[in-house]
Amino acid sequence: MTKADKLDQLIDDSEELLTQLADAHNPEIQQLRDRVDEAVRDARRALQTSEDTGSLGLRELALTIDDFVHDHPWLTLATGVLVASTVAYIAGSFHSRHQEPV
């Protein structure tokens, strides 16, 4: 269970508790209920903001990469070939070192 899932569960449990305490007429309970209700709203806003910020950052990164690929297609192709060749060379070297003699 992630931290966001745990926070969602806490918020849901708090809202259920607030619903059950709605009929209590004690002023202290009402003040506590109001504070918890405000904390739940703040937590939901904070959770939504963090999710929005994360997805916004990923979108910006994807757009930046897309712009670079469109602006520099040959450089992107050359970089891809270089990276693929390097990975193939390293994999081949690793494989030949770990291969048992026949």
N, CA, C and O of each residue as an XYZ file, in Angstrom:
408
protein
N       0.856     -1.168      0.000
C       0.000      0.000      0.000
C       0.907      1.237      0.000
O       1.780      1.368      0.859
N       0.704      2.127     -0.946
C       1.523      3.325     -1.061
C       1.103      4.363     -0.018
O       0.059      4.236      0.623
N       1.933      5.383      0.135
C       1.603      6.461      1.066
C       0.319      7.158      0.655
O      -0.490      7.535      1.503
N       0.133      7.331     -0.661
C      -1.088      7.984     -1.141
C      -2.308      7.128     -0.807
O      -3.354      7.659     -0.434
N      -2.181      5.800     -0.938
C      -3.294      4.904     -0.602
C      -3.609      4.977      0.896
O      -4.773      4.996      1.299
N      -2.552      5.017      1.709
C      -2.758      5.115      3.159
C      -3.430      6.435      3.525
O      -4.312      6.474      4.382
N      -3.005      7.517      2.867
C      -3.619      8.816      3.135
C      -5.075      8.808      2.699
O      -5.934      9.334      3.406
N      -5.364      8.222      1.549
C      -6.752      8.111      1.101
C      -7.592      7.326      2.107
O      -8.722      7.709      2.409
N      -7.037      6.220      2.627
C      -7.761      5.411      3.607
C      -8.013      6.204      4.883
O      -9.105      6.144      5.450
N      -7.008      6.947      5.336
C      -7.171      7.779      6.524
C      -8.258      8.831      6.312
O      -9.083      9.073      7.193
N      -8.248      9.443      5.147
C      -9.260     10.462      4.837
C     -10.644      9.831      4.815
O     -11.590     10.389      5.371
N     -10.768      8.669      4.174
C     -12.072      7.989      4.117
C     -12.564      7.627      5.516
O     -13.736      7.820      5.838
N     -11.653      7.094      6.351
C     -12.041      6.739      7.722
C     -12.436      7.980      8.519
O     -13.388      7.947      9.298
N     -11.711      9.058      8.323
C     -12.037     10.302      9.025
C     -13.402     10.825      8.601
O     -14.187     11.274      9.436
N     -13.681     10.767      7.316
C     -14.989     11.228      6.844
C     -16.110     10.363      7.405
O     -17.181     10.873      7.733
N     -15.874      9.063      7.516
C     -16.887      8.182      8.097
C     -17.118      8.529      9.571
O     -18.254      8.561     10.043
N     -16.021      8.789     10.286
C     -16.140      9.184     11.681
C     -16.896     10.505     11.811
O     -17.741     10.661     12.693
N     -16.589     11.446     10.934
C     -17.289     12.737     10.964
C     -18.783     12.555     10.733
O     -19.599     13.231     11.361
N     -19.139     11.657      9.845
C     -20.555     11.393      9.569
C     -21.240     10.829     10.805
O     -22.363     11.210     11.135
N     -20.544      9.909     11.492
C     -21.132      9.305     12.692
C     -21.244     10.305     13.837
O     -22.145     10.200     14.669
N     -20.327     11.281     13.882
C     -20.371     12.286     14.948
C     -21.275     13.473     14.614
O     -21.406     14.397     15.417
N     -21.885     13.453     13.460
C     -22.692     14.594     13.025
C     -23.848     14.871     13.976
O     -24.280     16.016     14.111
N     -24.352     13.832     14.634
C     -25.497     14.020     15.520
C     -25.112     14.451     16.925
O     -25.981     14.791     17.728
N     -23.816     14.442     17.233
C     -23.379     14.829     18.575
C     -23.567     16.334     18.744
O     -23.190     17.117     17.871
N     -24.143     16.725     19.854
C     -24.450     18.135     20.098
C     -23.481     18.776     21.087
O     -23.630     19.950     21.427
N     -22.515     18.035     21.539
C     -21.515     18.569     22.459
C     -20.644     19.572     21.706
O     -20.123     19.237     20.642
N     -20.469     20.792     22.220
C     -19.684     21.813     21.510
C     -18.225     21.408     21.293
O     -17.638     21.741     20.264
N     -17.638     20.691     22.254
C     -16.257     20.255     22.083
C     -16.132     19.258     20.938
O     -15.188     19.315     20.150
N     -17.089     18.351     20.855
C     -17.080     17.377     19.757
C     -17.297     18.096     18.430
O     -16.674     17.741     17.429
N     -18.158     19.085     18.406
C     -18.405     19.849     17.184
C     -17.145     20.602     16.741
O     -16.844     20.652     15.549
N     -16.401     21.193     17.701
C     -15.160     21.882     17.365
C     -14.119     20.900     16.819
O     -13.434     21.193     15.839
N     -14.009     19.743     17.457
C     -13.081     18.715     16.982
C     -13.484     18.242     15.591
O     -12.637     18.048     14.718
N     -14.778     18.061     15.398
C     -15.287     17.635     14.085
C     -14.933     18.662     13.011
O     -14.530     18.296     11.907
N     -15.085     19.939     13.333
C     -14.758     20.998     12.373
C     -13.270     20.996     12.028
O     -12.894     21.157     10.866
N     -12.412     20.810     13.064
C     -10.965     20.782     12.802
C     -10.572     19.583     11.946
O      -9.762     19.708     11.027
N     -11.144     18.428     12.248
C     -10.841     17.229     11.456
C     -11.363     17.398     10.034
O     -10.698     16.998      9.078
N     -12.531     17.978      9.890
C     -13.099     18.216      8.564
C     -12.190     19.135      7.738
O     -11.976     18.904      6.548
N     -11.664     20.170      8.382
C     -10.749     21.091      7.695
C      -9.448     20.370      7.323
O      -8.921     20.575      6.229
N      -8.931     19.535      8.216
C      -7.701     18.787      7.941
C      -7.894     17.819      6.777
O      -6.992     17.640      5.958
N      -9.062     17.200      6.704
C      -9.362     16.288      5.598
C      -9.378     17.048      4.280
O      -8.828     16.578      3.284
N     -10.011     18.227      4.268
C     -10.030     19.036      3.041
C      -8.620     19.435      2.632
O      -8.282     19.377      1.449
N      -7.790     19.839      3.595
C      -6.410     20.224      3.301
C      -5.608     19.038      2.760
O      -4.834     19.185      1.814
N      -5.796     17.880      3.357
C      -5.076     16.684      2.907
C      -5.485     16.307      1.488
O      -4.638     15.955      0.667
N      -6.771     16.379      1.204
C      -7.231     16.071     -0.168
C      -6.628     17.050     -1.171
O      -6.194     16.648     -2.251
N      -6.602     18.349     -0.811
C      -6.001     19.351     -1.699
C      -4.517     19.070     -1.910
O      -4.027     19.150     -3.037
N      -3.804     18.744     -0.844
C      -2.373     18.468     -0.940
C      -2.114     17.233     -1.796
O      -1.187     17.217     -2.606
N      -2.921     16.216     -1.620
C      -2.775     14.992     -2.416
C      -3.047     15.281     -3.881
O      -2.312     14.811     -4.749
N      -4.081     16.040     -4.166
C      -4.405     16.389     -5.555
C      -3.301     17.225     -6.175
O      -2.939     17.015     -7.332
N      -2.759     18.176     -5.413
C      -1.692     19.041     -5.913
C      -0.448     18.234     -6.248
O       0.178     18.455     -7.284
N      -0.084     17.291     -5.369
C       1.118     16.489     -5.624
C       0.925     15.601     -6.841
O       1.871     15.404     -7.604
N      -0.279     15.056     -7.048
C      -0.543     14.239     -8.236
C      -0.481     15.102     -9.492
O       0.079     14.685    -10.506
N      -1.053     16.303     -9.429
C      -1.040     17.197    -10.582
C       0.385     17.619    -10.929
O       0.751     17.679    -12.103
N       1.183     17.910     -9.912
C       2.563     18.337    -10.125
C       3.380     17.231    -10.782
O       4.154     17.491    -11.703
N       3.211     16.015    -10.317
C       3.944     14.881    -10.885
C       3.591     14.636    -12.333
O       4.482     14.467    -13.165
N       2.304     14.614    -12.652
C       1.901     14.370    -14.032
C       2.278     15.539    -14.927
O       2.587     15.343    -16.103
N       2.255     16.756    -14.386
C       2.652     17.926    -15.162
C       4.138     17.844    -15.503
O       4.535     18.153    -16.627
N       4.956     17.432    -14.546
C       6.392     17.292    -14.789
C       6.687     16.248    -15.854
O       7.554     16.457    -16.703
N       5.979     15.131    -15.818
C       6.173     14.098    -16.843
C       5.751     14.596    -18.215
O       6.414     14.316    -19.214
N       4.660     15.326    -18.265
C       4.206     15.871    -19.545
C       5.228     16.843    -20.117
O       5.521     16.820    -21.313
N       5.769     17.697    -19.253
C       6.773     18.659    -19.718
C       8.018     17.953    -20.223
O       8.589     18.359    -21.236
N       8.451     16.900    -19.534
C       9.613     16.137    -19.964
C       9.356     15.483    -21.322
O      10.215     15.518    -22.203
N       8.190     14.896    -21.486
C       7.852     14.259    -22.759
C       7.818     15.276    -23.896
O       8.302     14.999    -24.993
N       7.253     16.435    -23.639
C       7.209     17.478    -24.670
C       8.608     17.981    -25.020
O       8.894     18.248    -26.188
N       9.475     18.111    -24.028
C      10.850     18.550    -24.278
C      11.589     17.542    -25.141
O      12.282     17.910    -26.090
N      11.438     16.273    -24.807
C      12.088     15.222    -25.611
C      11.525     15.216    -27.031
O      12.276     15.105    -28.000
N      10.219     15.334    -27.149
C       9.586     15.356    -28.471
C      10.089     16.533    -29.298
O      10.384     16.377    -30.483
N      10.187     17.707    -28.685
C      10.705     18.881    -29.395
C      12.141     18.659    -29.853
O      12.491     19.003    -30.982
N      12.976     18.086    -28.988
C      14.365     17.846    -29.340
C      14.471     16.869    -30.509
O      15.260     17.083    -31.430
N      13.682     15.802    -30.472
C      13.712     14.807    -31.559
C      13.287     15.446    -32.876
O      13.884     15.172    -33.917
N      12.273     16.286    -32.842
C      11.816     16.944    -34.071
C      12.817     17.987    -34.566
O      12.992     18.162    -35.772
N      13.468     18.674    -33.638
C      14.428     19.707    -34.034
C      15.762     19.129    -34.491
O      16.446     19.728    -35.321
N      16.134     17.970    -33.955
C      17.443     17.374    -34.255
C      17.305     15.882    -34.586
O      17.808     15.045    -33.836
N      16.638     15.533    -35.685
C      16.404     14.107    -35.967
C      17.694     13.330    -36.218
O      17.812     12.188    -35.773
N      18.662     13.919    -36.919
C      19.886     13.183    -37.231
C      20.742     12.985    -35.986
O      21.348     11.927    -35.814
N      20.798     13.971    -35.134
C      21.536     13.829    -33.880
C      20.887     12.762    -32.997
O      21.577     11.978    -32.346
N      19.567     12.743    -32.984
C      18.845     11.744    -32.214
C      19.125     10.347    -32.755
O      19.359      9.414    -31.986
N      19.101     10.203    -34.072
C      19.377      8.913    -34.701
C      20.806      8.460    -34.390
O      21.027      7.307    -34.022
N      21.770      9.367    -34.538
C      23.168      9.025    -34.267
C      23.362      8.636    -32.800
O      24.095      7.693    -32.500
N      22.718      9.350    -31.898
C      22.816      9.033    -30.479
C      22.211      7.663    -30.193
O      22.765      6.882    -29.420
N      21.091      7.381    -30.808
C      20.449      6.073    -30.630
C      21.327      4.939    -31.130
O      21.443      3.904    -30.474
N      21.950      5.131    -32.295
C      22.842      4.111    -32.848
C      24.052      3.919    -31.930
O      24.465      2.789    -31.670
N      24.614      5.021    -31.443
C      25.768      4.947    -30.547
C      25.413      4.213    -29.252
O      26.171      3.356    -28.798
N      24.293      4.536    -28.673
C      23.869      3.874    -27.429
C      23.614      2.395    -27.674
O      24.040      1.556    -26.881
N      22.920      2.062    -28.772
C      22.634      0.660    -29.081
C      23.926     -0.116    -29.333
O      24.057     -1.255    -28.885
N      24.877      0.485    -30.039
C      26.159     -0.174    -30.302
C      26.927     -0.407    -29.007
O      27.525     -1.466    -28.815
N      26.910      0.570    -28.133
C      27.605      0.438    -26.858
C      26.989     -0.669    -26.010
O      27.708     -1.468    -25.411
N      25.690     -0.716    -25.960
C      24.998     -1.764    -25.194
C      25.303     -3.133    -25.800
O      25.551     -4.090    -25.068
N      25.286     -3.234    -27.116
C      25.589     -4.504    -27.771
C      27.025     -4.933    -27.494
O      27.280     -6.112    -27.245
N      27.964     -3.995    -27.533
C      29.368     -4.301    -27.260
C      29.545     -4.803    -25.821
O      30.228     -5.799    -25.582
N      28.920     -4.100    -24.868
C      29.032     -4.491    -23.461
C      28.393     -5.855    -23.237
O      28.948     -6.691    -22.524
N      27.253     -6.080    -23.829
C      26.584     -7.374    -23.685
C      27.427     -8.488    -24.290
O      27.546     -9.565    -23.705
N      28.015     -8.235    -25.461
C      28.876     -9.235    -26.093
C      30.099     -9.521    -25.246
O      30.475    -10.683    -25.093
N      30.728     -8.503    -24.694
C      31.900     -8.692    -23.832
C      31.532     -9.466    -22.577
O      32.266    -10.361    -22.160
N      30.416     -9.131    -21.984
C      29.962     -9.818    -20.779
C      29.681    -11.279    -21.086
O      30.036    -12.164    -20.308
N      29.051    -11.526    -22.209
C      28.685    -12.889    -22.592
C      29.935    -13.722    -22.866
O      30.003    -14.875    -22.440
N      30.933    -13.163    -23.572
C      32.139    -13.922    -23.910
C      32.976    -14.202    -22.658
O      33.639    -15.237    -22.592
N      32.962    -13.317    -21.674
C      33.716    -13.552    -20.433
C      33.095    -14.635    -19.577
O      33.797    -15.363    -18.876
N      31.773    -14.741    -19.635
C      31.074    -15.675    -18.771
C      30.708    -16.983    -19.471
O      30.000    -17.818    -18.908
N      31.181    -17.152    -20.670
C      30.886    -18.372    -21.411
C      31.900    -19.424    -21.000
O      33.099    -19.147    -20.951
N      31.428    -20.633    -20.701
C      32.333    -21.698    -20.286
C      33.037    -22.289    -21.498
O      32.422    -22.441    -22.553
N      34.340    -22.630    -21.363
C      35.054    -23.260    -22.479
C      34.481    -24.644    -22.782
O      34.055    -25.366    -21.880
N      34.478    -24.994    -24.042
C      33.905    -26.276    -24.454
C      34.941    -27.347    -24.478
O      34.635    -28.495    -24.804
